[in-house]
Amino acid sequence: MKRMFAAALLAGATWVGAAGAASAQDNPWMVRVRAIGVMPDESADLSVAGGAALGGSVDISDEYVPELDITYFFGEHLAAELILATTKHSVTATDVSAVAGADVKIGDVWVLPPTLTLQYHFTDMGAFKPYVGAGVNATLFYNEDHGATADAIDYDSSIGPALQVGFDYDLDGEPGGWAFNADVKKIWINSDVTVDFTTALGATVKADADINPLVVGLGFGYKF
């Protein structure tokens, strides 16, 4: 994972360096506000700490929140975007064999996944300006609530890749100004989760959890 992150940073530095050689332009900044849906494509391998696999998986709720992103254009085509949002998700261990295949609620967790992407914008379609992007996501988990069944829970932070496709639609025909935006991101998030079930099961459970959400957003941006 660290090698993947280093490679992504190196690619980003190369892209930004090439973009920096481009001529300066007016209106290099764009700020967007979107309503986003964060829809995990989750799975997990559950096991007793230091012991056998438990079977079962995990269910993580979809959530809908506002999101802010800030984009800087290095030239006509190349830009970097940083997205900022946080979501609170309910988590359930599903079909756990240690409790006769039952579902076990393991509380809520707040997720902070700042994501930096480098984008290529297509500018030869008039007011319609599609783009594609790729970058790096760093996810932090905080305010973990272990729920009524577990005694404690801990989520490891995650670093992973992100892909993006979207478009801006120019609303006023100016080099700057307002645009309608639609955006889809796929983010790969993996966390090693430790759940203390000493009271309920007499054991600590480990989960290698893939969250991998699809993030779909609609909103408006202003370029200046």
Secondary structure, DSSP 8 states (H G I E B T S, - for coil): -HHHHHHHHHHHHHHHHHHHTS---S--EEEEEEEEEEE---EEEEEETTS-B---EEEE--EEEEEEEEEEESSSSEEEEEEE--EEEEEEEEEEGGGTTEEEEEEEEEEE--EEEEEEE--SSTTEEEEEEEEEEEEEEEEEE-TTT-SEEEE--EEEEEEEEEEEEESS-SSSEEEEEEEEEEE--EEEEEEEEHHHHSEEEEEEEE---EEEEEEEEEE-
